[in-house]
């Protein structure tokens, strides 16, 4: 289930990177970033 | 949280003159110049001041080749230095091992645009063997301590899981894992 994945995601808006709240899970594998939109949670 | 918005960047494409090269591996959507990779999502590649994270992706040549060119979909997000270190590495027990060749790339396209790729070449070439796994690695150097780049997701396979590796991970070493979102790159040569 997606909500079980822990993915810390940085949102990028025109060069300003904002760290979004991570999802809940056990293991942080690697952080991702997305441009111009919110991230699924 | 303060959010600064800006209109979406326009498409930029790369006209790559790679005629005559053999594609050893590619997950770039070459037939779709407006969608060679997913513009707007990727794994972070960051220097230590941002919480160090290097990323790598494997490929296995189907025949013996000599790598002369690597293309990577990577964009710059923030930090004093716009750059990334690209390398072709041997495999070491399922994670990246010794680098066979290392390049410094600068002036990356802004993350969030498509479809420029970062290209590095080696005229003499790096021999690779059929059936042996190698890794393309994106990392940072001492000038890129606060750099944040994004290695774009590929958009050619939304069915099979892809392998990627991250460093330093949770145990200060390379860790490979499976993901539904592999990263976009191509390896070419002769």
Backbone of each chain as ProteinMPNN parsed JSONL, in Angstrom:
{"seq_chain_A": "XXXXXXXXXXXXXXXXXXXXXXXXXXXXXXXXXXXXXXXXX", "coords_chain_A": {"N_chain_A": [[0.852, -1.169, 0.0], [0.535, 2.189, -0.811], [0.755, 4.189, 1.125], [2.264, 3.038, 3.024], [4.814, 3.277, 2.289], [7.85, 4.849, 2.88], [8.778, 7.815, 1.871], [10.685, 10.495, 1.492], [10.15, 13.57, 0.244], [11.179, 16.175, -1.801], [9.836, 19.2, -2.794], [10.006, 21.039, -5.69], [9.927, 24.294, -6.631], [10.41, 26.418, -8.999], [13.128, 26.531, -8.441], [13.219, 26.889, -5.747], [13.484, 24.805, -3.158], [11.425, 22.866, -1.296], [11.013, 20.97, 1.532], [8.935, 18.346, 1.761], [6.508, 16.822, 3.852], [7.249, 13.634, 4.999], [6.203, 10.319, 4.162], [4.806, 7.606, 6.009], [6.734, 5.082, 7.214], [8.948, 2.269, 7.387], [11.564, 2.129, 6.382], [13.777, 4.41, 5.101], [14.585, 4.865, 1.91], [15.565, 6.388, -0.418], [15.613, 9.821, -1.129], [13.302, 11.762, -3.03], [12.442, 14.138, -5.59], [10.001, 16.415, -6.815], [8.633, 18.361, -9.437], [6.733, 21.278, -9.531], [4.268, 20.462, -8.499], [2.085, 18.863, -6.148], [2.805, 16.122, -3.99], [1.992, 12.669, -4.02], [0.37, 11.141, -1.291]], "CA_chain_A": [[0.0, 0.0, 0.0], [1.452, 3.303, -1.009], [0.969, 4.955, 2.348], [3.248, 2.352, 3.85], [6.143, 3.598, 1.816], [8.419, 6.074, 3.417], [9.517, 8.524, 0.841], [10.8, 11.913, 1.786], [10.103, 14.176, -1.073], [11.371, 17.614, -1.87], [9.096, 19.839, -3.866], [10.807, 22.091, -6.292], [9.15, 25.323, -7.298], [11.263, 27.459, -9.553], [14.432, 26.575, -7.795], [13.087, 26.86, -4.302], [13.163, 23.434, -2.778], [10.777, 22.753, 0.004], [10.94, 19.583, 1.943], [7.568, 17.967, 2.11], [6.414, 15.826, 4.905], [7.45, 12.278, 4.514], [5.168, 9.368, 4.483], [5.12, 6.797, 7.174], [7.175, 3.707, 6.939], [10.046, 1.712, 8.149], [12.898, 2.322, 5.841], [13.97, 5.481, 4.141], [15.492, 4.365, 0.885], [16.235, 7.506, -1.065], [14.657, 10.912, -1.283], [12.941, 12.13, -4.395], [11.896, 15.48, -5.73], [9.029, 16.601, -7.89], [8.544, 19.75, -9.876], [5.499, 21.939, -9.923], [3.02, 19.873, -8.059], [2.162, 18.21, -4.869], [3.203, 14.733, -4.074], [0.987, 11.763, -3.486], [0.64, 10.646, 0.055]], "C_chain_A": [[0.888, 1.218, 0.0], [1.763, 4.042, 0.276], [1.964, 4.287, 3.29], [4.673, 2.664, 3.422], [6.628, 4.876, 2.477], [9.249, 6.719, 2.334], [9.537, 9.988, 1.228], [10.975, 12.632, 0.482], [10.322, 15.675, -0.966], [10.576, 18.156, -3.035], [9.934, 20.972, -4.409], [9.885, 23.048, -7.019], [10.127, 26.408, -7.73], [12.553, 27.617, -8.764], [14.359, 26.605, -6.287], [12.656, 25.468, -3.9], [12.561, 23.432, -1.388], [10.672, 21.289, 0.346], [9.51, 19.282, 2.395], [7.594, 16.925, 3.203], [6.541, 14.433, 4.319], [6.244, 11.422, 4.836], [5.69, 8.439, 5.57], [5.622, 5.426, 6.77], [8.414, 3.384, 7.726], [11.405, 2.119, 7.652], [12.899, 3.487, 4.865], [14.992, 5.016, 3.124], [16.269, 5.499, 0.243], [15.2, 8.591, -1.287], [14.467, 11.249, -2.756], [12.537, 13.591, -4.42], [10.949, 15.513, -6.909], [8.91, 18.069, -8.192], [7.103, 20.142, -10.107], [4.219, 21.296, -9.482], [3.184, 19.2, -6.726], [2.474, 16.735, -5.048], [2.111, 13.845, -3.508], [1.355, 11.311, -2.089], [-0.294, 9.504, 0.379]], "O_chain_A": [[1.881, 1.275, 0.726], [2.896, 4.471, 0.497], [2.445, 4.906, 4.239], [5.626, 2.341, 4.131], [5.889, 5.852, 2.605], [10.299, 6.208, 1.942], [8.492, 10.636, 1.28], [11.873, 12.313, -0.297], [9.714, 16.348, -0.135], [10.642, 17.623, -4.143], [10.499, 21.765, -3.656], [9.147, 22.649, -7.921], [10.6, 27.205, -6.92], [12.99, 28.73, -8.471], [15.364, 26.364, -5.617], [11.574, 25.013, -4.269], [13.146, 23.947, -0.435], [10.278, 20.471, -0.485], [8.98, 19.914, 3.309], [8.596, 16.246, 3.426], [5.989, 14.128, 3.262], [5.398, 11.765, 5.662], [6.85, 8.496, 5.977], [4.945, 4.704, 6.037], [8.852, 4.129, 8.603], [12.299, 2.422, 8.442], [12.109, 3.528, 3.922], [16.154, 4.798, 3.466], [17.494, 5.56, 0.35], [14.044, 8.304, -1.597], [15.348, 11.044, -3.591], [12.318, 14.201, -3.374], [11.078, 14.747, -7.865], [9.067, 18.916, -7.314], [6.348, 19.443, -10.783], [3.165, 21.572, -10.056], [4.298, 18.998, -6.244], [2.403, 16.196, -6.153], [1.385, 14.252, -2.601], [2.529, 11.126, -1.768], [-0.228, 8.944, 1.474]]}, "seq_chain_B": "XXXXXXXXXXXXXXXXXXXXXXXXXXXXXXXXXXXXXXXXXXXXXXXXXXXXXXXXXXXXXXXXXXXXXXXXXXXXXXXXXXXXXXXXXXXXXXXXXXXXXXXXXXXXXXXXXXXXXXXXXXXXXXXXXXXXXXXXXXXXXXXXXXXXXXXXXXXXXXXXXXXXXXXXXXXXXXXXXXXXXXXXXXXXXX", "coords_chain_B": {"N_chain_B": [[5.169, 27.098, 5.149], [6.773, 28.519, 2.45], [5.899, 29.005, -0.841], [7.022, 29.421, -4.018], [5.796, 30.144, -7.08], [5.928, 29.498, -10.554], [5.619, 29.82, -14.064], [5.386, 26.86, -16.02], [8.355, 25.439, -17.349], [9.402, 25.696, -20.748], [9.472, 23.233, -23.361], [12.564, 21.792, -24.041], [14.753, 20.435, -26.307], [17.194, 17.997, -27.097], [19.415, 17.737, -29.641], [20.926, 15.104, -30.538], [23.874, 14.02, -31.874], [24.5, 11.08, -32.555], [24.925, 9.217, -34.403], [25.847, 6.146, -35.753], [26.669, 5.031, -33.427], [26.386, 2.303, -31.186], [23.617, 1.327, -29.304], [23.999, 0.419, -26.158], [22.689, 0.244, -23.774], [19.526, 1.578, -22.995], [16.961, 3.488, -21.559], [15.687, 5.683, -22.345], [13.073, 7.465, -23.878], [13.307, 7.474, -26.882], [11.83, 7.809, -29.189], [10.075, 9.74, -28.659], [10.417, 12.874, -28.584], [9.407, 14.897, -26.99], [9.106, 13.712, -24.637], [11.194, 12.211, -23.503], [11.975, 11.415, -21.035], [10.643, 11.407, -17.695], [9.7, 14.538, -16.877], [9.364, 15.676, -14.367], [9.85, 14.454, -12.003], [12.088, 12.753, -9.838], [14.992, 11.059, -8.453], [16.769, 12.466, -5.764], [20.042, 13.812, -5.995], [22.55, 14.656, -3.985], [24.767, 16.878, -2.241], [26.848, 16.748, 0.768], [26.052, 18.799, 2.527], [23.391, 18.955, 2.17], [22.37, 16.684, 3.052], [23.695, 14.082, 2.307], [23.333, 12.263, -0.688], [23.851, 9.913, -3.043], [23.238, 8.423, -6.22], [22.646, 5.478, -8.186], [22.397, 3.414, -11.11], [21.917, 0.236, -12.612], [23.185, -1.582, -15.497], [23.295, -4.172, -17.956], [25.307, -5.278, -20.398], [24.415, -6.807, -23.5], [26.217, -7.885, -25.177], [29.752, -7.929, -25.84], [31.163, -4.714, -25.679], [32.363, -1.343, -26.344], [32.218, 1.375, -24.372], [31.494, 4.627, -25.258], [30.009, 6.812, -24.797], [27.789, 8.353, -22.534], [24.525, 9.095, -21.591], [22.537, 11.016, -19.532], [19.588, 11.75, -17.779], [19.448, 14.336, -15.965], [18.865, 16.985, -13.731], [19.446, 20.287, -12.466], [18.711, 21.598, -9.279], [19.168, 23.197, -6.899], [21.634, 25.099, -4.989], [25.044, 26.263, -4.627], [26.748, 25.468, -6.659], [26.191, 24.406, -9.891], [26.208, 21.356, -10.85], [27.358, 17.937, -11.349], [28.732, 14.733, -10.618], [29.526, 12.254, -12.822], [29.802, 8.819, -13.331], [31.075, 5.713, -14.622], [30.821, 2.592, -13.378], [32.252, -0.454, -12.102], [30.573, -3.465, -11.03], [30.056, -4.472, -7.676], [29.348, -7.009, -5.912], [26.595, -6.585, -6.336], [26.198, -3.89, -5.969], [27.397, -0.532, -6.726], [30.82, -0.566, -7.653], [34.277, -0.123, -8.161], [35.159, 2.855, -9.917], [35.266, 3.071, -13.399], [35.512, 5.112, -15.138], [35.345, 8.604, -14.76], [33.495, 11.582, -14.901], [33.153, 15.142, -14.712], [30.3, 17.041, -14.705], [28.8, 20.087, -15.69], [26.618, 22.978, -15.608], [24.002, 21.933, -15.778], [20.704, 21.228, -17.084], [17.783, 22.909, -15.874], [16.08, 21.258, -13.319], [12.953, 19.788, -13.894], [12.323, 20.441, -16.383], [11.984, 19.243, -19.745], [13.573, 18.127, -22.793], [16.347, 17.762, -22.327], [19.417, 16.016, -22.162], [22.233, 15.13, -20.171], [25.375, 14.725, -21.478], [28.204, 12.721, -21.687], [31.398, 11.851, -22.904], [33.854, 9.485, -24.037], [36.54, 9.2, -25.873], [38.386, 7.163, -26.381], [37.19, 5.025, -25.192], [35.523, 2.647, -23.018], [35.906, -0.606, -22.236], [33.318, -3.024, -21.984], [31.765, -5.999, -20.769], [29.841, -8.702, -22.067], [26.93, -9.743, -20.368], [27.797, -8.948, -17.896], [27.275, -6.989, -15.048], [27.136, -3.465, -14.822], [27.403, -0.108, -13.492], [25.872, 3.062, -13.726], [26.646, 6.03, -12.223], [25.657, 8.775, -10.259], [27.044, 11.365, -8.487], [28.45, 13.656, -6.057], [30.946, 16.271, -5.827], [33.664, 17.966, -4.079], [33.089, 20.583, -4.603], [30.441, 20.685, -4.756], [28.94, 20.653, -2.431], [26.573, 21.665, -1.362], [24.786, 21.189, -3.296], [21.78, 20.321, -4.968], [20.54, 18.03, -7.075], [18.397, 16.455, -9.507], [17.762, 13.217, -10.546], [16.115, 12.212, -13.215], [13.086, 10.282, -13.465], [12.62, 7.431, -15.553], [10.398, 6.994, -18.343], [9.662, 4.784, -19.722], [9.009, 2.318, -18.812], [6.52, 1.225, -16.988], [5.75, -0.937, -15.681], [7.471, -3.059, -14.84], [9.568, -3.559, -11.989], [12.389, -1.545, -11.189], [15.921, -1.59, -10.583], [17.785, 0.384, -8.402], [20.474, 2.106, -6.774], [21.577, 3.534, -3.704], [23.61, 5.843, -1.907], [24.81, 7.401, 1.037], [22.935, 5.774, 2.205], [21.357, 3.826, 4.746], [23.366, 2.673, 6.101], [25.834, 3.703, 5.622], [26.955, 2.888, 3.228], [26.814, 1.686, -0.175], [23.551, 0.851, -1.153], [21.371, -1.285, -2.713], [18.14, -1.266, -4.198], [14.76, -2.088, -5.076], [12.515, -0.394, -7.224], [9.532, 1.195, -8.352], [9.974, 3.245, -9.99], [12.309, 3.747, -12.098], [15.476, 5.257, -13.025], [16.473, 7.552, -15.634], [18.511, 6.932, -18.398], [21.146, 6.416, -20.823], [23.455, 4.254, -22.423], [26.017, 4.209, -24.684], [27.988, 3.199, -27.53], [30.488, 1.306, -29.158]], "CA_chain_B": [[6.04, 26.85, 4.003], [6.612, 29.484, 1.375], [5.992, 28.376, -2.148], [7.137, 30.358, -5.126], [5.352, 29.464, -8.293], [6.416, 30.051, -11.817], [5.055, 29.052, -15.161], [6.164, 25.672, -16.357], [9.353, 25.7, -18.379], [9.057, 25.183, -22.065], [10.223, 22.058, -23.784], [13.833, 21.947, -24.742], [15.182, 19.125, -26.761], [18.597, 17.842, -27.413], [19.673, 17.073, -30.908], [22.139, 14.342, -30.297], [24.487, 13.406, -33.037], [25.127, 9.846, -32.107], [24.833, 8.242, -35.486], [26.976, 5.225, -35.814], [26.917, 4.402, -32.137], [25.52, 1.205, -30.773], [22.969, 1.528, -28.007], [24.306, -0.707, -25.27], [21.525, 0.237, -22.888], [18.788, 2.849, -22.955], [15.55, 3.545, -21.196], [15.17, 6.963, -22.81], [12.007, 7.269, -24.86], [13.915, 8.188, -27.994], [10.858, 8.11, -30.238], [9.181, 10.793, -28.183], [11.31, 13.965, -28.197], [8.796, 15.721, -25.937], [8.898, 12.886, -23.447], [12.278, 11.222, -23.404], [11.971, 10.958, -19.637], [9.63, 12.129, -16.932], [10.288, 15.849, -16.58], [9.025, 16.383, -13.133], [10.089, 13.645, -10.82], [13.349, 12.017, -9.89], [15.706, 10.867, -7.199], [17.735, 13.5, -5.429], [21.486, 13.596, -5.898], [22.821, 15.798, -3.116], [26.01, 16.951, -1.508], [26.717, 16.472, 2.207], [25.36, 19.867, 3.25], [21.949, 18.791, 1.951], [22.019, 15.32, 3.443], [24.306, 13.44, 1.136], [22.673, 11.126, -1.34], [24.267, 9.596, -4.401], [22.351, 7.425, -6.81], [23.244, 4.675, -9.252], [21.493, 2.497, -11.807], [22.712, -0.79, -13.298], [22.842, -2.108, -16.822], [24.082, -5.359, -18.303], [25.419, -5.37, -21.869], [24.082, -8.098, -24.075], [27.387, -8.334, -25.932], [30.941, -7.121, -25.538], [31.136, -3.407, -26.329], [33.206, -0.298, -25.787], [31.37, 2.533, -24.068], [32.098, 5.91, -25.616], [29.086, 7.915, -24.524], [26.716, 8.112, -21.565], [23.521, 10.165, -21.562], [21.792, 10.923, -18.283], [18.567, 12.777, -17.565], [19.65, 14.885, -14.63], [18.673, 18.43, -13.707], [19.912, 21.032, -11.287], [17.629, 22.234, -8.517], [19.637, 24.294, -6.046], [22.999, 25.013, -4.484], [25.962, 27.231, -5.232], [27.362, 24.922, -7.871], [25.352, 23.599, -10.779], [27.047, 20.297, -11.397], [27.213, 16.585, -10.832], [29.799, 13.823, -11.04], [28.99, 11.079, -13.518], [30.831, 7.794, -13.498], [30.741, 4.346, -15.018], [31.473, 1.783, -12.341], [32.09, -1.902, -12.034], [29.691, -3.982, -9.993], [30.705, -5.132, -6.549], [28.326, -7.73, -5.134], [25.257, -6.038, -6.498], [26.17, -2.433, -5.791], [28.516, 0.053, -7.47], [32.184, -0.784, -7.208], [35.307, 0.822, -8.62], [34.837, 3.651, -11.101], [36.097, 2.845, -14.579], [35.697, 6.421, -15.746], [34.594, 9.64, -14.036], [33.385, 12.873, -15.565], [32.457, 16.224, -14.018], [29.353, 17.727, -15.586], [28.335, 21.363, -15.149], [25.594, 23.603, -16.436], [22.892, 21.022, -16.006], [19.412, 21.884, -17.284], [16.974, 23.053, -14.668], [15.184, 20.129, -13.063], [11.558, 20.141, -14.123], [12.139, 20.634, -17.822], [12.317, 18.108, -20.59], [14.172, 16.828, -22.632], [17.796, 17.776, -22.486], [20.166, 15.053, -21.361], [23.649, 15.424, -19.969], [26.132, 13.767, -22.283], [29.647, 12.657, -21.49], [31.997, 10.946, -23.883], [35.234, 9.045, -23.871], [36.884, 8.841, -27.243], [39.072, 5.875, -26.447], [36.195, 4.018, -24.834], [35.689, 1.785, -21.849], [35.382, -1.938, -22.592], [32.378, -3.691, -21.078], [31.623, -7.398, -21.171], [28.491, -9.271, -22.138], [26.45, -10.463, -19.204], [28.366, -8.41, -16.657], [26.554, -5.787, -14.637], [27.861, -2.217, -14.551], [26.552, 0.926, -12.896], [26.029, 4.496, -13.977], [26.556, 6.623, -10.888], [25.662, 10.233, -10.107], [27.498, 11.724, -7.148], [28.868, 15.062, -5.95], [32.342, 16.457, -5.433], [33.875, 18.939, -3.002], [32.505, 21.878, -4.995], [28.981, 20.515, -4.841], [28.511, 20.223, -1.09], [25.172, 22.028, -1.085], [24.038, 21.018, -4.547], [20.679, 19.36, -5.081], [20.151, 17.694, -8.446], [17.394, 15.394, -9.595], [17.932, 12.242, -11.641], [14.727, 12.013, -13.642], [12.542, 8.946, -13.684], [12.361, 7.079, -16.944], [8.966, 6.799, -18.582], [9.509, 3.722, -20.72], [8.562, 1.055, -18.208], [5.709, 1.469, -15.796], [5.248, -2.248, -15.286], [8.463, -3.833, -14.096], [10.381, -2.848, -11.009], [13.763, -1.256, -11.587], [16.899, -1.549, -9.504], [18.665, 1.537, -8.251], [21.254, 2.03, -5.54], [21.783, 4.824, -3.062], [24.719, 5.956, -0.957], [25.283, 6.374, 1.965], [21.864, 4.929, 2.698], [21.196, 3.724, 6.196], [24.506, 1.986, 6.709], [27.057, 4.328, 5.128], [27.489, 2.151, 2.091], [25.84, 1.555, -1.249], [22.448, -0.079, -0.932], [20.519, -1.434, -3.898], [16.751, -1.585, -3.903], [13.839, -2.126, -6.21], [11.58, 0.713, -7.222], [8.673, 1.265, -9.537], [10.394, 4.395, -10.786], [13.725, 3.712, -12.425], [16.02, 6.526, -13.506], [16.589, 7.597, -17.093], [19.866, 7.085, -18.924], [21.523, 5.576, -21.95], [24.879, 3.959, -22.576], [26.233, 3.946, -26.11], [29.394, 2.945, -27.847], [30.769, 0.563, -30.386]], "C_chain_B": [[5.758, 27.895, 2.935], [6.821, 28.795, 0.043], [6.032, 29.458, -3.206], [6.737, 29.612, -6.383], [5.835, 30.221, -9.522], [5.817, 29.212, -12.924], [5.98, 27.904, -15.531], [7.179, 26.003, -17.447], [8.942, 25.086, -19.706], [9.899, 23.953, -22.375], [11.551, 22.485, -24.396], [14.28, 20.556, -25.144], [16.655, 19.137, -27.108], [18.722, 17.137, -28.76], [21.007, 16.358, -30.797], [22.647, 13.725, -31.584], [25.219, 12.157, -32.592], [25.025, 8.771, -33.18], [26.086, 7.382, -35.506], [27.282, 4.557, -34.5], [25.918, 3.273, -31.892], [24.901, 1.559, -29.431], [23.189, 0.273, -27.167], [23.193, -0.875, -24.244], [20.837, 1.582, -23.034], [17.384, 2.613, -22.428], [14.999, 4.939, -21.478], [14.128, 6.686, -23.893], [12.371, 8.029, -26.135], [12.92, 8.563, -29.09], [9.957, 9.281, -29.867], [10.011, 11.983, -27.688], [10.716, 14.913, -27.161], [8.543, 14.908, -24.669], [9.961, 11.835, -23.277], [12.39, 10.629, -22.008], [10.919, 11.776, -18.914], [10.243, 13.424, -16.406], [10.391, 16.147, -15.102], [9.156, 15.542, -11.883], [11.401, 12.913, -10.949], [13.927, 11.827, -8.504], [16.697, 12.001, -6.984], [19.158, 12.972, -5.515], [22.01, 14.838, -5.175], [24.194, 15.697, -2.461], [25.766, 16.836, -0.01], [25.988, 17.562, 2.979], [23.85, 19.772, 3.108], [21.458, 17.438, 2.451], [22.438, 14.404, 2.308], [23.501, 12.257, 0.605], [23.198, 11.02, -2.766], [23.38, 8.477, -4.909], [23.073, 6.694, -7.93], [22.188, 3.758, -9.856], [22.325, 1.504, -12.614], [22.274, -1.019, -14.742], [23.763, -3.288, -17.091], [24.151, -5.456, -19.817], [25.067, -6.781, -22.349], [25.215, -8.691, -24.895], [28.582, -7.495, -25.487], [30.886, -5.821, -26.338], [32.225, -2.523, -25.744], [32.349, 0.942, -25.598], [32.119, 3.818, -24.439], [31.217, 7.094, -25.231], [28.041, 7.473, -23.505], [25.811, 9.337, -21.553], [22.67, 9.97, -20.313], [20.797, 12.07, -18.192], [18.688, 13.27, -16.132], [19.522, 16.401, -14.713], [19.119, 19.02, -12.385], [18.729, 21.698, -10.594], [18.117, 23.399, -7.676], [21.052, 24.036, -5.567], [23.907, 25.978, -5.236], [26.521, 26.74, -6.559], [26.375, 24.059, -8.633], [26.239, 22.536, -11.411], [26.739, 18.958, -10.777], [28.409, 15.778, -11.323], [29.134, 12.573, -11.613], [30.111, 10.052, -13.636], [30.224, 6.494, -13.991], [31.538, 3.428, -14.099], [31.293, 0.298, -12.587], [31.035, -2.239, -10.983], [30.54, -4.622, -8.888], [29.618, -5.753, -5.674], [26.972, -7.036, -5.162], [25.093, -4.565, -6.222], [27.356, -1.847, -6.549], [29.863, -0.216, -6.82], [33.111, 0.29, -7.773], [34.868, 1.556, -9.885], [35.819, 3.339, -12.227], [36.409, 4.161, -15.278], [34.817, 7.418, -15.001], [34.64, 10.94, -14.822], [32.754, 13.879, -14.599], [31.571, 16.922, -15.03], [28.916, 19.02, -14.917], [27.288, 21.943, -16.089], [24.442, 22.684, -16.768], [21.626, 21.822, -16.322], [18.666, 21.965, -15.967], [16.054, 21.849, -14.5], [13.735, 20.588, -13.212], [11.269, 20.408, -15.579], [12.43, 19.318, -18.542], [12.621, 18.648, -21.982], [15.675, 16.851, -22.939], [18.43, 16.695, -21.619], [21.61, 15.514, -21.244], [24.445, 14.316, -20.642], [27.612, 13.854, -21.932], [30.227, 11.566, -22.392], [33.421, 10.573, -23.488], [35.68, 8.47, -25.211], [37.539, 7.466, -27.33], [38.163, 4.727, -26.032], [36.564, 3.164, -23.634], [35.095, 0.422, -22.196], [34.422, -2.461, -21.528], [32.077, -5.072, -21.654], [30.176, -7.852, -21.136], [28.15, -9.982, -20.833], [26.997, -9.98, -17.873], [27.637, -7.115, -16.295], [27.514, -4.638, -14.353], [26.87, -1.207, -13.992], [26.889, 2.294, -13.47], [25.722, 5.198, -12.663], [26.541, 8.145, -11.004], [26.012, 10.554, -8.666], [27.884, 13.199, -7.15], [30.335, 15.114, -5.582], [32.443, 17.574, -4.389], [33.335, 20.325, -3.337], [30.98, 21.842, -4.961], [28.397, 20.084, -3.497], [27.055, 20.559, -0.81], [24.297, 21.897, -2.327], [22.917, 19.994, -4.385], [20.349, 19.207, -6.561], [19.053, 16.644, -8.396], [17.668, 14.508, -10.8], [16.535, 11.805, -12.04], [14.354, 10.539, -13.752], [12.428, 8.676, -15.174], [10.855, 6.863, -17.114], [8.733, 5.735, -19.649], [9.06, 2.392, -20.119], [7.825, 1.349, -16.907], [5.145, 0.161, -15.253], [6.244, -2.965, -14.37], [9.193, -2.954, -13.079], [11.788, -2.646, -11.56], [14.658, -1.298, -10.355], [17.639, -0.225, -9.538], [19.449, 1.319, -6.962], [21.465, 3.434, -5.009], [22.929, 4.733, -2.063], [24.604, 7.304, -0.24], [24.18, 5.515, 2.56], [21.781, 4.929, 4.213], [22.413, 3.134, 6.88], [25.837, 2.474, 6.16], [27.748, 3.508, 4.054], [26.424, 2.109, 1.003], [24.794, 0.513, -0.878], [21.604, -0.109, -2.2], [19.101, -1.759, -3.456], [15.922, -1.514, -5.171], [12.848, -0.975, -6.087], [10.715, 0.655, -8.467], [9.082, 2.4, -10.458], [11.904, 4.358, -10.99], [14.18, 5.054, -12.978], [16.419, 6.413, -14.98], [18.033, 7.827, -17.532], [20.065, 6.17, -20.119], [23.028, 5.422, -21.974], [25.101, 3.544, -24.026], [27.72, 3.738, -26.389], [29.543, 2.203, -29.148], [31.044, -0.9, -30.05]], "O_chain_B": [[4.604, 28.115, 2.567], [7.808, 28.089, -0.162], [5.15, 30.315, -3.261], [7.295, 28.56, -6.696], [6.104, 31.422, -9.488], [5.541, 28.027, -12.737], [7.198, 27.983, -15.368], [6.881, 26.767, -18.365], [8.226, 24.085, -19.759], [10.907, 23.685, -21.722], [11.618, 23.435, -25.175], [14.176, 19.612, -24.36], [17.252, 20.18, -27.373], [18.175, 16.052, -28.958], [22.071, 16.957, -30.948], [21.932, 13.006, -32.281], [26.413, 12.189, -32.293], [25.038, 7.575, -32.891], [27.207, 7.847, -35.302], [28.071, 3.614, -34.451], [24.772, 3.31, -32.341], [25.588, 2.036, -28.529], [22.629, -0.788, -27.443], [22.81, -1.991, -23.895], [21.499, 2.61, -23.18], [16.713, 1.654, -22.809], [13.973, 5.332, -20.924], [14.291, 5.785, -24.715], [11.814, 9.088, -26.425], [13.14, 9.52, -29.832], [9.167, 9.75, -30.687], [10.28, 12.086, -26.491], [11.455, 15.66, -26.519], [7.858, 15.359, -23.751], [9.661, 10.689, -22.942], [12.839, 9.497, -21.826], [10.371, 12.73, -19.468], [11.175, 13.409, -15.601], [11.344, 16.769, -14.633], [8.626, 15.891, -10.829], [11.786, 12.498, -12.042], [13.421, 12.361, -7.517], [17.376, 12.435, -7.914], [19.435, 11.829, -5.153], [21.919, 15.947, -5.701], [24.703, 14.614, -2.174], [24.62, 16.826, 0.438], [25.361, 17.27, 3.997], [23.11, 20.43, 3.84], [20.287, 17.091, 2.297], [21.63, 14.01, 1.466], [23.059, 11.385, 1.354], [23.011, 11.921, -3.583], [22.842, 7.687, -4.134], [23.997, 7.229, -8.544], [21.219, 3.379, -9.198], [23.322, 1.881, -13.229], [21.156, -0.693, -15.139], [24.855, -3.389, -16.533], [23.128, -5.697, -20.458], [25.374, -7.783, -21.704], [25.175, -9.865, -25.263], [28.418, -6.468, -24.829], [30.595, -5.834, -27.534], [32.911, -2.892, -24.791], [31.817, 1.49, -26.564], [33.238, 4.051, -23.983], [31.639, 8.246, -25.329], [27.483, 6.38, -23.594], [26.283, 10.473, -21.509], [22.145, 8.883, -20.073], [21.126, 13.218, -18.491], [18.107, 12.699, -15.209], [20.014, 17.023, -15.654], [19.162, 18.354, -11.35], [17.861, 22.284, -11.241], [17.538, 24.484, -7.732], [21.597, 22.941, -5.707], [23.582, 26.444, -6.328], [26.739, 27.532, -7.477], [25.802, 23.112, -8.095], [26.935, 22.797, -12.392], [25.973, 18.849, -9.82], [29.021, 16.117, -12.336], [28.3, 11.934, -10.972], [31.237, 10.391, -14.0], [29.039, 6.218, -13.806], [32.767, 3.483, -14.053], [30.318, -0.142, -13.196], [30.661, -1.402, -10.162], [31.585, -5.221, -9.141], [29.048, -5.091, -4.807], [26.295, -6.919, -4.14], [23.978, -4.044, -6.237], [28.238, -2.593, -6.975], [30.021, -0.109, -5.604], [32.75, 1.464, -7.847], [34.288, 0.966, -10.797], [37.034, 3.344, -12.033], [37.444, 4.301, -15.929], [33.678, 7.11, -14.653], [35.684, 11.34, -15.338], [31.921, 13.512, -13.77], [32.036, 17.346, -16.088], [28.687, 19.048, -13.708], [27.097, 21.467, -17.208], [23.96, 22.656, -17.9], [21.487, 22.962, -15.881], [18.902, 21.171, -15.056], [15.337, 21.47, -15.426], [13.351, 21.646, -12.714], [10.115, 20.582, -15.973], [13.05, 18.41, -17.988], [11.952, 19.607, -22.365], [16.179, 16.044, -23.72], [18.022, 16.488, -20.476], [22.13, 16.204, -22.121], [24.217, 13.13, -20.406], [28.19, 14.94, -21.889], [29.622, 10.515, -22.605], [34.081, 11.264, -22.712], [35.246, 7.392, -25.619], [37.268, 6.7, -28.255], [38.347, 3.591, -26.469], [37.733, 2.987, -23.29], [33.89, 0.319, -22.428], [34.681, -2.353, -20.329], [32.13, -5.281, -22.866], [29.394, -7.434, -20.282], [28.961, -10.719, -20.273], [26.684, -10.553, -16.83], [27.417, -6.256, -17.15], [28.56, -4.817, -13.73], [25.659, -1.423, -14.016], [28.056, 2.628, -13.67], [24.667, 4.986, -12.065], [27.32, 8.727, -11.759], [25.361, 10.076, -7.736], [27.667, 13.903, -8.136], [30.902, 14.138, -5.091], [31.431, 18.06, -3.884], [33.145, 21.149, -2.443], [30.322, 22.87, -5.123], [27.484, 19.261, -3.435], [26.374, 19.821, -0.098], [23.194, 22.442, -2.381], [23.087, 18.95, -3.753], [19.926, 20.162, -7.212], [18.817, 16.025, -7.359], [17.791, 14.987, -11.927], [15.855, 11.108, -11.287], [15.175, 9.682, -14.08], [12.171, 9.586, -15.961], [10.14, 6.585, -16.152], [7.744, 5.774, -20.38], [8.765, 1.447, -20.851], [8.424, 1.673, -15.881], [4.193, 0.152, -14.472], [5.898, -3.413, -13.277], [9.398, -1.76, -13.298], [12.303, -3.48, -12.305], [14.207, -1.069, -9.233], [18.068, 0.227, -10.6], [19.116, 0.445, -6.162], [21.525, 4.399, -5.77], [23.177, 3.688, -1.462], [24.31, 8.296, -0.909], [24.464, 4.612, 3.347], [22.1, 5.921, 4.868], [22.482, 3.1, 8.108], [26.842, 1.765, 6.218], [28.976, 3.45, 3.99], [25.268, 2.46, 1.241], [25.111, -0.558, -0.361], [21.176, 0.935, -2.693], [18.893, -2.446, -2.456], [16.335, -0.955, -6.188], [12.404, -0.63, -4.992], [11.123, 0.129, -9.502], [8.59, 2.502, -11.581], [12.672, 4.865, -10.173], [13.358, 5.888, -13.355], [16.666, 5.322, -15.493], [18.688, 8.777, -17.102], [19.262, 5.276, -20.386], [23.774, 6.327, -21.6], [24.443, 2.632, -24.527], [28.578, 4.069, -25.572], [28.816, 2.442, -30.113], [31.304, -1.701, -30.948]]}, "name": "protein", "num_of_chains": 2, "seq": "XXXXXXXXXXXXXXXXXXXXXXXXXXXXXXXXXXXXXXXXXXXXXXXXXXXXXXXXXXXXXXXXXXXXXXXXXXXXXXXXXXXXXXXXXXXXXXXXXXXXXXXXXXXXXXXXXXXXXXXXXXXXXXXXXXXXXXXXXXXXXXXXXXXXXXXXXXXXXXXXXXXXXXXXXXXXXXXXXXXXXXXXXXXXXXXXXXXXXXXXXXXXXXXXXXXXXXXXXXXXXXXXXXXXXXX"}
